[in-house]
Amino acid sequence: MTATDATPHETAKTARLYRMVMPDHVCPFGLKSKALLESKGYEVDDHHLTTREETDAFQAEHDVKTTPQTFIGGERIGGYDELRAYFGNPLKGEGQTSYQPVIALFAMAALMGGAVSWLSLGMLDPGRWLASAIPIAMCLLAVQKLRDVESFSTMFLNYDLLGRRWVRYGYLYPFGEALAGVLMLAGALTFIAAPVAIAIGGIGAVSVFKAVYIEKRELKCACMGGDSNVPLGAISLTENLMMLGMGLWMLFTAPLV
């Protein structure tokens, strides 16, 4: 009996899964496929391919190049990506734009800012929360850029006004953002942190506004690094306005120490 032959007792909620389970390798996509099927209420007839020879024979028999492979109702659905699509939740394609990375980063910064407020004051003070969350977000964004400064600078020069005139600024920007973020979080050397944040935030805000809202260009934001799929737009503008606002607030309210 082949994988495509449905047995008499097979129902719409039964699936057959063929996946690699070898002594030195358990296919992660096979595990994901099994978990996804079970989360959808399927009883999984789980077939392990335990050797390379067995795997090659299976692929040749069904004319497929990869495993795992899922069969539902006698019909081959395919691998993990195809299975997700079958259930109406396809994975994003390579290069497809998404706000998810930057939303996750800002959410984490907000939670960490709340943790700092609770640790220092024993309560979630809005002022302390915001004053911690913004520099934390700056530091996290700087880490994304510092992973590959060369790639970041290339994407950054697509829209930054100062970077286009002075290419080295594209290499210095991540270090300036990191420096300002760390000093702001520590409440130290405000006379350095505030002007740096004001400068890079102000230039960045004008650059993004011009590229997106005046020139109507469709670009990817370098805010998450040179391999970012985040569209240049409102969130990018928010990042720069956030730095600008924090710099101005510190400049006029915090002691210049």
Secondary structure per residue as TSV (DSSP state, phi and psi in degrees):
chain	resnum	aa	ss	phi	psi
A	1	M	-	360.0	131.2
A	2	T	-	-89.2	170.5
A	3	A	T	-63.9	-23.1
A	4	T	T	-88.2	-4.9
A	5	D	-	-84.9	116.6
A	6	A	-	-82.5	133.3
A	7	T	-	-78.3	159.4
A	8	P	T	-57.8	-32.6
A	9	H	T	-89.2	0.7
A	10	E	-	-70.4	135.5
A	11	T	-	-120.7	176.7
A	12	A	T	-64.5	-17.9
A	13	K	T	-104.0	24.0
A	14	T	E	-117.8	136.0
A	15	A	E	-132.8	147.0
A	16	R	E	-107.2	131.8
A	17	L	E	-124.7	128.6
A	18	Y	E	-113.0	120.5
A	19	R	E	-145.0	157.4
A	20	M	E	-80.1	122.9
A	21	V	E	-134.8	93.5
A	22	M	E	-115.8	163.0
A	23	P	T	-56.5	-34.1
A	24	D	T	-109.9	7.3
A	25	H	E	-160.7	125.3
A	26	V	E	-117.7	118.9
A	27	C	-	-63.2	120.6
A	28	P	H	-65.5	-32.2
A	29	F	H	-71.6	-28.2
A	30	G	H	-65.5	-43.1
A	31	L	H	-62.3	-41.6
A	32	K	H	-65.1	-40.8
A	33	S	H	-62.7	-43.8
A	34	K	H	-62.9	-44.2
A	35	A	H	-65.0	-38.6
A	36	L	H	-65.6	-45.0
A	37	L	H	-60.5	-44.9
A	38	E	H	-65.3	-35.2
A	39	S	H	-68.2	-22.2
A	40	K	T	-92.1	5.8
A	41	G	T	87.0	16.9
A	42	Y	-	-88.5	142.5
A	43	E	E	-86.9	120.9
A	44	V	E	-98.4	121.3
A	45	D	E	-87.6	95.9
A	46	D	E	-92.4	111.4
A	47	H	E	-104.8	124.0
A	48	H	E	-94.2	133.0
A	49	L	E	-99.2	106.6
A	50	T	-	-97.4	-7.4
A	51	T	S	-137.1	162.5
A	52	R	H	-64.7	-38.1
A	53	E	H	-63.9	-42.7
A	54	E	H	-64.5	-39.5
A	55	T	H	-65.7	-45.2
A	56	D	H	-62.1	-40.5
A	57	A	H	-64.7	-41.3
A	58	F	H	-62.4	-45.0
A	59	Q	H	-64.6	-38.9
A	60	A	H	-67.1	-40.8
A	61	E	H	-62.6	-39.6
A	62	H	H	-104.6	7.2
A	63	D	T	54.3	50.8
A	64	V	-	-125.3	156.5
A	65	K	S	-102.8	-14.7
A	66	T	S	-136.7	161.2
A	67	T	S	-127.1	156.1
A	68	P	-	-77.5	166.6
A	69	Q	E	-134.2	133.8
A	70	T	E	-113.8	138.2
A	71	F	E	-121.4	129.7
A	72	I	E	-127.9	125.2
A	73	G	T	60.1	31.0
A	74	G	T	83.5	-3.9
A	75	E	E	-103.9	133.0
A	76	R	E	-75.9	122.7
A	77	I	E	-87.5	-44.2
A	78	G	E	124.0	-155.3
A	79	G	S	-81.9	-164.9
A	80	Y	H	-63.4	-43.5
A	81	D	H	-61.6	-44.8
A	82	E	H	-66.5	-33.8
A	83	L	H	-66.4	-41.8
A	84	R	H	-61.1	-43.0
A	85	A	H	-63.9	-36.9
A	86	Y	H	-59.2	-35.9
A	87	F	T	-91.9	10.7
A	88	G	T	80.7	21.0
A	89	N	-	-135.8	66.1
A	90	P	-	-67.5	150.6
A	91	L	-	-71.2	151.4
A	92	K	-	-67.6	139.5
A	93	G	-	-71.0	159.5
A	94	E	T	-61.6	128.4
A	95	G	T	86.1	-4.6
A	96	Q	-	-71.0	134.5
A	97	T	-	-69.4	149.0
A	98	S	-	-160.1	139.5
A	99	Y	S	-89.1	-5.4
A	100	Q	H	-56.0	-45.5
A	101	P	H	-60.4	-44.4
A	102	V	H	-74.8	-32.0
A	103	I	H	-64.5	-42.5
A	104	A	H	-62.9	-40.3
A	105	L	H	-64.1	-47.4
A	106	F	H	-66.1	-35.7
A	107	A	H	-64.4	-41.3
A	108	M	H	-66.3	-39.3
A	109	A	H	-62.7	-39.5
A	110	A	H	-64.2	-42.5
A	111	L	H	-65.6	-41.4
A	112	M	H	-67.4	-36.5
A	113	G	H	-62.3	-39.9
A	114	G	H	-64.3	-37.1
A	115	A	H	-65.4	-39.8
A	116	V	H	-64.3	-42.3
A	117	S	H	-60.7	-45.0
A	118	W	H	-65.5	-40.3
A	119	L	H	-66.5	-41.3
A	120	S	H	-84.7	-32.1
A	121	L	H	-117.4	-11.7
A	122	G	S	74.0	16.8
A	123	M	S	-159.2	164.9
A	124	L	-	-92.4	82.4
A	125	D	-	-79.7	123.6
A	126	P	H	-56.8	-42.3
A	127	G	H	-64.7	-47.9
A	128	R	H	-65.4	-38.2
A	129	W	H	-59.0	-51.6
A	130	L	H	-66.0	-41.0
A	131	A	H	-66.4	-19.9
A	132	S	H	-94.5	-39.6
A	133	A	H	-65.1	-38.6
A	134	I	H	-66.1	-51.5
A	135	P	H	-64.7	-31.3
A	136	I	H	-63.2	-43.6
A	137	A	H	-60.7	-40.3
A	138	M	H	-60.9	-43.4
A	139	C	H	-64.7	-42.5
A	140	L	H	-65.4	-40.2
A	141	L	H	-65.3	-38.6
A	142	A	H	-62.7	-38.7
A	143	V	H	-60.1	-41.5
A	144	Q	H	-60.2	-39.9
A	145	K	H	-73.8	-37.7
A	146	L	H	-72.9	-13.0
A	147	R	T	-60.6	-34.1
A	148	D	T	-155.4	85.7
A	149	V	H	-63.3	-35.0
A	150	E	H	-62.0	-48.7
A	151	S	H	-66.1	-40.4
A	152	F	H	-58.4	-48.5
A	153	S	H	-61.8	-36.2
A	154	T	H	-62.7	-47.5
A	155	M	H	-68.5	-36.9
A	156	F	H	-62.4	-37.9
A	157	L	T	-72.8	-6.4
A	158	N	T	-67.1	-26.0
A	159	Y	T	-139.2	-20.7
A	160	D	-	-72.7	128.0
A	161	L	H	-68.8	-43.9
A	162	L	H	-70.6	-39.4
A	163	G	H	-59.5	-34.4
A	164	R	H	-69.2	-28.6
A	165	R	H	-88.8	-31.4
A	166	W	-	-135.2	94.2
A	167	V	T	-58.3	-34.6
A	168	R	H	-61.2	-24.2
A	169	Y	H	-59.3	-33.0
A	170	G	H	-64.2	-27.3
A	171	Y	H	-85.1	-29.9
A	172	L	H	-82.4	-26.1
A	173	Y	H	-52.9	-50.5
A	174	P	H	-60.0	-35.8
A	175	F	H	-70.9	-36.9
A	176	G	H	-65.5	-41.7
A	177	E	H	-64.3	-42.5
A	178	A	H	-64.6	-45.0
A	179	L	H	-60.8	-48.8
A	180	A	H	-61.8	-41.7
A	181	G	H	-63.3	-45.5
A	182	V	H	-65.1	-45.4
A	183	L	H	-65.3	-39.7
A	184	M	H	-64.0	-41.3
A	185	L	H	-65.3	-35.2
A	186	A	H	-82.1	-15.5
A	187	G	T	68.1	32.2
A	188	A	-	-122.1	152.9
A	189	L	-	49.4	51.0
A	190	T	H	-58.6	-32.3
A	191	F	H	-65.7	-15.1
A	192	I	H	-99.4	-48.0
A	193	A	H	-62.8	-46.0
A	194	A	H	-64.2	-51.1
A	195	P	H	-61.4	-37.1
A	196	V	H	-63.4	-46.7
A	197	A	H	-63.8	-40.3
A	198	I	H	-64.0	-43.5
A	199	A	H	-65.4	-54.4
A	200	I	H	-71.5	-33.2
A	201	G	H	-69.2	-42.8
A	202	G	H	-66.7	-47.4
A	203	I	H	-62.6	-42.2
A	204	G	H	-63.8	-41.9
A	205	A	H	-62.7	-45.6
A	206	V	H	-63.5	-41.1
A	207	S	H	-63.3	-46.7
A	208	V	H	-66.1	-44.9
A	209	F	H	-60.0	-42.6
A	210	K	I	-65.4	-46.3
A	211	A	I	-67.1	-41.1
A	212	V	I	-90.1	-47.5
A	213	Y	I	-97.4	-18.4
A	214	I	I	-102.9	-53.1
A	215	E	S	-83.2	-13.2
A	216	K	-	58.0	38.2
A	217	R	-	-85.7	143.4
A	218	E	-	-101.4	102.9
A	219	L	-	-128.5	165.8
A	220	K	B	-99.3	142.1
A	221	C	-	-81.6	137.9
A	222	A	G	-83.5	3.4
A	223	C	G	-60.1	-29.6
A	224	M	G	-102.6	16.2
A	225	G	-	105.3	175.0
A	226	G	T	-72.0	-13.3
A	227	D	T	-106.1	23.2
A	228	S	-	-69.9	141.8
A	229	N	-	-109.8	16.7
A	230	V	-	-82.2	126.2
A	231	P	B	-66.3	143.7
A	232	L	S	-73.8	123.1
A	233	G	S	178.5	-137.0
A	234	A	H	-60.7	-42.1
A	235	I	H	-68.5	-38.3
A	236	S	H	-63.1	-41.9
A	237	L	H	-64.3	-39.6
A	238	T	H	-61.4	-41.6
A	239	E	H	-56.7	-46.0
A	240	N	H	-72.5	-39.9
A	241	L	H	-65.1	-33.8
A	242	M	H	-61.8	-47.1
A	243	M	H	-65.3	-43.3
A	244	L	H	-60.9	-46.9
A	245	G	H	-63.9	-42.5
A	246	M	H	-64.8	-40.0
A	247	G	H	-63.3	-43.8
A	248	L	H	-65.6	-41.1
A	249	W	H	-62.0	-44.9
A	250	M	H	-67.9	-36.3
A	251	L	H	-63.6	-37.2
A	252	F	H	-100.8	-11.3
A	253	T	H	-118.4	-31.7
A	254	A	S	-91.1	148.8
A	255	P	-	-64.9	140.1
A	256	L	-	-81.0	77.0
A	257	V	-	-110.6	360.0
